[in-house]
Amino acid sequence: MLRRIAISSCLLLAAPAIAQTPPAKPPVVYDGVTVIDGTGAAAKPGMAIIARDGRIDSIVPSSQWKKKLGAKLAATAHVIDLHGDYAVPGLIDTHVHLATDPDPVFEQAQLRRFIYSGVTTVRDMAGDTRDLAWFSRQTMLHQMAGPDIYYAALMAGPQFFHDPRTVAAVQGGVPGTVPWMQAMTDDTDIPLAVARAKGTGATALKLYADMSGELDAKITAEAHRQNMLVWGHAATFPASPMQTVDAGEDVVSHACMLAYQVSDKIPPEYHNRAPVDAAKFANGTSALDPLFADMKARHTILDATIYVYKVMWEIPEARPTAYCREELAAQITAAAHKAGIEISTGTDADSDWDKPLPSVFDEIALLVNSAGFTPLEAIRSATLVGAKAAGQEKSMGSLEPGKRANILFVSKDPLADIQNLRTTVLTVKDSEEFWRKNYQPITKEEAKNEIAER
């Protein structure tokens, strides 16, 4: 008993030392930049961004930051001279698949490329959550270079789980039965299924395929009750796009899937879907106006993924799975944007491993060059709308006081030419610095499994 009391006393004596608050870090000042804040507001030249403890404290003219901090704090500030550069919020890719077939070495290399390119957040749209949970923890705690990862657990009808991708993502388990990939029917205990999914660390469900609109709606309602977002395919066959939107999903993916709303017959299941009838849109997209009005009324975000349709037609072996061309995807995205629907920048396919930048830059350029966005609108899609899609708009997505110091600095004006967004100088995530000049490109060794698969 005395030994137990002695040990307890030691622990109590040690507790205050363990609980001590670490000393505050000096403020950081990113000085001399033109601020494009991600809200859609006009650019502000000659500004200083002041960050404290990983968050934006204030944004003031360069001539005023010392006065803003006060003489004592200003003397301790870490000042980064970025005169002539442009600051935008850290970019967000709202449709990645890091762990469909987990390869931790390559994933770490991909995450490194993301962060050194200016991508501070990604939304992973279903994979092996055992793998994703570990990587999301590492990047969140800054124990590994990479963006924050917000990921989904997948739900679909039982017939979908014959898909070989599900086998790769549940190694050691059975597709359709594990918490991150569940087969759903009208007889499923939905509250339990959602709770199992939430237990994986997922912040959202992805409703993928082979479910009715009624089942979509029941799952969505329960997910929202348990404080989870719902992301899904814009049609889950046999559910139409209108039924999917009416189910209450927060974000729907793939612009081309919206075209199924005017198909003569909605495909009965995911693996038997026919190409959309592009001829129906020869004179414009007015046939989708009722769907767009519904989406706008419900504040449904469209994760357009124009880039993936471009890739499908550039890679011959991927072409058989293509159900739409890039041109129609861009046309539908443009019409949705004009109708007031918020569009995020998801890719659904990364650029080749040996490319210097990830594919989100291509998606942003497609919004401008093919879908008629202004550069300012495309940047908002890649930042603030992306944060909304991930459910994180209160803490990121724009350069505003109180939000996390997630910032991309580029050397050329992206509003003059959206391709200038590629001139990365520095990425900041929670005030941690990732200088582009220090980036180590993905190596053949890191990508060897990716190379072998191709």
C-alpha positions in Angstrom: 0.0 0.0 0.0 2.8 2.4 0.9 4.5 1.7 -2.4 1.3 2.5 -4.3 0.8 5.7 -2.3 4.4 6.7 -3.0 4.0 6.1 -6.7 0.7 8.1 -6.8 2.4 10.9 -5.0 5.2 11.0 -7.5 2.7 11.1 -10.3 0.8 14.0 -8.7 4.0 15.9 -8.2 5.0 15.3 -11.8 1.6 16.3 -13.2 2.1 20.1 -13.2 5.3 19.8 -15.2 3.6 17.7 -17.8 0.7 20.1 -18.1 2.8 23.2 -18.5 1.8 25.4 -21.5 4.7 25.7 -24.0 6.0 29.3 -24.5 4.3 31.3 -27.2 6.1 31.3 -30.5 7.1 34.7 -32.0 4.7 36.1 -34.6 5.4 35.5 -38.2 5.1 38.3 -40.8 4.8 37.5 -44.5 5.6 41.0 -45.8 5.1 42.8 -49.1 2.6 40.6 -50.8 -0.5 41.0 -53.0 -3.3 39.3 -51.1 -5.9 37.3 -53.1 -8.0 36.1 -50.1 -10.1 33.4 -51.7 -13.5 35.1 -50.9 -13.7 36.5 -54.4 -12.7 40.0 -53.2 -10.4 42.1 -55.3 -6.6 41.6 -54.8 -4.9 43.9 -52.2 -1.3 44.8 -53.1 1.4 45.8 -50.6 0.1 43.8 -47.6 1.6 42.0 -44.7 0.0 38.9 -43.3 0.6 38.5 -39.6 0.3 34.9 -38.1 0.5 33.9 -34.5 0.4 30.3 -33.2 -0.4 29.0 -36.7 -3.3 31.2 -37.3 -3.8 34.5 -39.2 -3.8 37.3 -36.7 -4.3 40.2 -39.1 -3.7 41.4 -42.6 -2.6 45.0 -42.8 -0.7 47.3 -45.2 3.1 46.6 -45.1 3.7 50.0 -43.6 1.6 49.1 -40.6 2.5 45.7 -39.3 5.0 46.9 -36.7 2.5 49.3 -35.3 -0.1 46.5 -35.3 2.1 44.2 -33.3 3.6 46.8 -31.1 7.3 47.5 -30.6 8.0 44.6 -28.2 6.4 41.9 -30.4 7.6 43.4 -33.6 11.2 43.1 -32.4 10.8 39.4 -31.9 8.8 38.7 -35.2 10.0 36.3 -37.8 9.7 38.4 -40.9 9.7 36.8 -44.4 10.3 39.3 -47.1 8.0 38.3 -50.1 7.9 41.7 -51.9 6.5 41.2 -55.4 4.9 37.8 -54.6 1.2 36.9 -54.5 -0.6 35.2 -51.6 -3.6 32.9 -52.0 -5.1 30.4 -49.5 -3.6 27.0 -49.5 -5.2 25.0 -52.4 -7.7 22.1 -51.8 -8.1 19.1 -54.1 -11.6 17.8 -53.3 -11.3 14.5 -55.0 -8.3 12.3 -54.4 -7.8 8.5 -53.9 -4.6 8.0 -51.9 -5.4 4.5 -50.6 -7.5 2.6 -53.1 -4.6 0.1 -53.2 -2.4 1.3 -50.3 1.3 1.9 -51.1 2.7 3.9 -48.1 6.0 4.8 -49.8 4.3 6.3 -52.8 1.6 7.9 -50.8 4.1 9.7 -48.7 5.8 10.9 -51.9 2.5 12.2 -53.2 1.8 14.0 -50.0 5.2 15.6 -50.2 4.5 16.8 -53.7 1.1 18.2 -52.7 2.4 20.4 -49.8 5.5 21.7 -51.6 3.3 22.6 -54.6 0.8 24.6 -52.5 -1.9 22.1 -51.7 -2.6 22.2 -47.9 -5.8 20.1 -47.8 -7.2 17.1 -49.7 -10.5 15.3 -49.5 -10.0 11.6 -50.0 -13.1 10.0 -51.6 -12.8 6.5 -50.2 -10.0 4.0 -49.7 -8.5 2.0 -46.9 -9.2 4.1 -43.9 -6.7 2.2 -41.8 -4.0 3.7 -44.0 -5.7 7.1 -44.3 -6.1 7.5 -40.6 -2.4 7.1 -40.0 -1.4 9.5 -42.8 -4.0 12.1 -41.7 -2.6 11.9 -38.1 1.0 12.3 -39.3 0.3 15.3 -41.5 -2.1 17.0 -39.0 0.5 16.8 -36.3 3.3 18.0 -38.7 5.2 14.7 -38.2 5.2 14.3 -42.0 5.2 16.8 -44.8 1.8 16.8 -46.4 -1.7 18.3 -46.5 -4.5 17.7 -44.1 -6.6 14.7 -45.2 -10.3 14.5 -44.7 -11.6 11.2 -45.8 -14.9 9.3 -46.4 -16.1 5.8 -45.6 -17.9 4.2 -48.6 -21.4 2.8 -48.8 -23.0 1.1 -51.8 -25.4 -1.6 -52.9 -24.2 -5.2 -52.4 -23.5 -5.8 -56.1 -21.0 -3.0 -56.3 -18.5 -4.9 -54.1 -17.5 -7.3 -56.9 -15.4 -4.3 -58.0 -11.7 -5.2 -57.8 -10.9 -1.8 -56.3 -12.9 -2.7 -53.2 -10.8 -5.9 -52.8 -7.6 -3.9 -52.8 -8.9 -1.4 -50.3 -10.0 -4.0 -47.7 -7.1 -6.4 -47.7 -7.5 -8.7 -44.7 -11.3 -8.2 -44.8 -14.3 -8.8 -47.0 -15.6 -6.1 -49.3 -19.0 -4.8 -48.1 -18.5 -5.9 -44.5 -15.8 -3.7 -43.2 -16.7 -0.4 -41.5 -15.1 1.7 -44.3 -16.8 -0.2 -47.2 -20.3 -1.3 -46.3 -22.9 -3.0 -48.4 -26.3 -1.3 -47.8 -29.8 -2.5 -48.3 -33.3 -1.6 -47.1 -32.8 -4.1 -44.3 -29.5 -2.6 -43.0 -29.3 -1.2 -39.5 -28.5 2.3 -40.8 -27.7 4.0 -37.4 -25.2 1.2 -36.6 -23.7 1.3 -40.1 -23.1 5.1 -39.9 -21.7 4.7 -36.4 -19.3 2.0 -37.7 -18.2 4.3 -40.5 -17.7 7.2 -38.1 -15.5 5.0 -35.9 -12.9 4.8 -38.7 -12.1 8.5 -38.3 -14.0 9.4 -41.5 -15.7 12.8 -41.4 -18.1 11.9 -44.2 -19.8 9.1 -46.0 -19.4 8.5 -49.7 -22.6 7.1 -51.3 -21.2 5.4 -54.3 -23.5 3.2 -56.4 -26.4 0.7 -56.7 -28.8 2.4 -54.2 -32.2 3.9 -54.6 -33.0 7.5 -53.8 -35.0 6.4 -50.8 -32.1 4.6 -49.3 -29.8 7.5 -50.1 -32.1 9.8 -48.2 -32.3 7.5 -45.1 -28.6 7.2 -44.9 -28.0 10.9 -45.4 -30.5 11.8 -42.7 -28.8 9.5 -40.2 -25.3 10.7 -41.2 -26.3 14.3 -40.6 -27.9 13.3 -37.2 -24.5 11.8 -36.3 -22.7 15.0 -37.5 -21.2 13.4 -40.6 -21.1 15.0 -44.0 -22.4 13.1 -47.1 -20.5 13.1 -50.3 -21.6 11.0 -53.2 -21.7 10.3 -56.9 -24.1 12.7 -58.6 -26.1 9.5 -59.5 -26.1 6.3 -57.6 -28.0 4.2 -60.1 -30.8 3.5 -60.0 -31.1 6.9 -58.2 -31.1 9.8 -60.6 -29.2 13.0 -60.1 -32.4 14.7 -58.9 -33.1 12.0 -56.4 -29.5 12.1 -55.2 -29.6 15.8 -54.7 -33.1 15.6 -53.0 -31.6 13.0 -50.6 -29.8 15.9 -49.1 -26.1 15.1 -49.9 -23.7 17.9 -49.2 -21.5 17.5 -52.2 -22.1 15.5 -55.4 -19.2 14.5 -57.7 -18.7 14.4 -61.4 -20.3 16.9 -63.7 -21.0 14.4 -66.4 -23.1 12.3 -64.1 -25.6 15.1 -63.9 -26.3 14.5 -67.6 -28.0 11.2 -66.7 -30.9 13.3 -65.5 -32.1 13.7 -69.1 -31.3 10.1 -70.2 -34.1 8.3 -71.8 -33.5 5.6 -69.1 -31.5 5.9 -65.9 -28.9 3.0 -65.9 -30.0 0.3 -63.4 -26.6 -0.1 -61.8 -23.1 1.3 -61.7 -21.3 -1.3 -63.8 -24.0 -1.3 -66.5 -24.2 2.4 -67.1 -24.2 3.6 -70.8 -22.5 6.7 -72.0 -24.5 9.9 -71.5 -26.3 11.1 -74.6 -24.3 14.1 -75.6 -26.7 14.9 -78.5 -29.2 16.1 -75.9 -26.9 19.0 -75.1 -26.1 20.1 -78.7 -28.1 23.3 -78.1 -27.0 23.9 -74.6 -27.8 22.6 -71.1 -31.2 24.1 -70.5 -32.6 20.7 -69.9 -30.7 20.6 -66.7 -32.1 23.9 -65.4 -34.6 22.2 -63.0 -31.8 20.1 -61.5 -29.5 23.2 -61.2 -32.4 25.1 -59.5 -32.8 22.2 -57.0 -29.1 22.1 -56.3 -28.9 25.8 -55.7 -31.9 25.8 -53.4 -30.3 23.0 -51.3 -26.8 24.6 -51.4 -25.4 21.4 -53.0 -21.7 21.7 -54.0 -20.6 20.2 -57.3 -17.2 18.5 -57.3 -16.9 18.8 -61.1 -13.8 16.7 -61.8 -13.4 17.9 -65.4 -9.8 16.7 -65.3 -10.7 13.0 -65.0 -12.7 13.1 -68.2 -9.7 14.6 -70.0 -7.5 11.9 -68.6 -9.9 9.1 -69.6 -9.6 10.1 -73.3 -5.9 10.5 -73.2 -5.2 7.0 -71.8 -6.5 4.4 -74.3 -7.0 1.7 -71.6 -9.2 4.0 -69.6 -11.4 5.0 -72.5 -13.8 2.1 -72.2 -14.9 3.3 -68.8 -15.5 6.9 -70.1 -19.1 7.8 -70.3 -18.6 11.5 -71.2 -16.1 13.7 -72.9 -14.2 16.6 -71.3 -16.0 19.1 -73.5 -19.4 18.1 -72.1 -18.1 18.0 -68.6 -16.9 21.6 -69.0 -20.2 22.7 -70.6 -22.2 21.3 -67.7 -19.8 22.8 -65.2 -20.1 26.2 -66.8 -23.9 26.0 -66.8 -24.0 25.0 -63.2 -21.6 27.8 -62.2 -23.8 30.3 -64.1 -26.8 28.9 -62.3 -25.2 29.9 -59.0 -24.0 26.4 -57.8 -20.7 26.4 -56.0 -18.0 24.3 -57.7 -15.0 22.8 -56.0 -11.8 21.6 -57.7 -11.6 17.9 -57.5 -9.5 15.9 -59.8 -10.1 12.1 -59.3 -6.8 11.4 -61.0 -3.4 12.6 -60.1 -0.8 13.7 -62.6 2.0 11.2 -63.6 4.4 10.6 -60.8 7.3 12.4 -62.6 5.4 15.6 -63.1 6.5 18.6 -60.9 3.0 19.5 -59.8 -0.2 17.6 -58.9 -3.3 17.7 -61.1 -5.3 20.2 -59.1 -3.5 22.9 -61.1 -4.9 21.3 -64.3 -8.4 21.3 -62.9 -8.2 24.9 -61.9 -6.9 25.8 -65.4 -9.8 23.8 -67.0 -12.3 25.8 -65.0 -10.9 29.0 -66.5 -10.1 27.9 -70.0 -12.9 25.4 -70.6 -15.7 26.3 -68.2 -15.5 30.1 -68.4 -14.5 31.0 -64.8 -12.5 34.1 -64.2 -9.2 33.4 -62.4 -10.6 35.0 -59.3 -13.6 32.6 -59.4 -11.4 29.6 -60.0 -9.2 30.4 -57.1 -12.2 30.7 -54.8 -13.3 27.3 -56.1 -9.9 25.8 -55.2 -9.9 27.4 -51.7 -13.0 28.6 -50.0 -15.4 26.3 -51.8 -13.0 23.4 -51.3 -13.0 24.1 -47.6 -16.8 24.1 -47.6 -16.8 20.7 -49.3 -14.6 19.3 -46.6 -16.7 21.0 -43.9 -13.8 23.1 -42.8 -14.7 26.6 -44.0 -14.7 28.0 -40.5 -11.0 27.3 -40.1 -9.5 27.4 -43.6 -10.2 28.3 -47.2 -9.6 32.0 -47.1 -7.0 34.5 -45.8 -8.9 36.0 -42.9 -8.1 36.7 -39.3 -8.8 33.7 -37.1 -8.3 31.2 -39.8 -5.4 28.8 -40.0 -2.2 30.2 -41.7 -2.5 27.9 -44.8 -1.1 30.0 -47.6 0.4 29.6 -51.0 2.8 32.3 -52.2 3.5 32.5 -56.0 5.9 34.7 -57.9 3.5 35.8 -60.7 0.0 37.2 -60.8 -2.5 34.4 -61.1 -5.3 36.9 -61.9 -3.4 37.9 -65.1 -3.0 34.3 -66.2 -4.2 31.3 -64.1 -1.1 29.4 -65.2 0.9 31.7 -62.9 -0.6 29.8 -60.0 2.1 27.2 -60.8 4.9 29.6 -59.9 5.1 28.3 -56.3 7.6 30.0 -54.0 6.5 29.0 -50.6 3.7 27.0 -49.0 2.7 27.6 -45.4 0.6 25.3 -43.4 -0.2 26.4 -39.8 2.9 28.7 -40.3 5.2 25.8 -41.1 7.3 26.6 -44.1 7.7 24.5 -47.2 9.9 26.3 -49.7 9.6 25.1 -53.2 13.3 25.3 -53.7 13.7 22.6 -51.1 11.2 20.2 -52.8 12.6 16.7 -53.6 10.7 15.3 -56.6 9.2 11.8 -56.5 11.8 9.2 -57.3 11.5 6.1 -59.5 12.1 4.1 -56.4 9.2 5.7 -54.6 7.0 5.2 -57.6 8.2 1.7 -58.6 4.8 0.0 -57.9 3.0 2.8 -59.7 5.3 2.3 -62.7 4.9 -1.4 -62.7 1.1 -1.1 -62.7 1.1 1.1 -65.7 
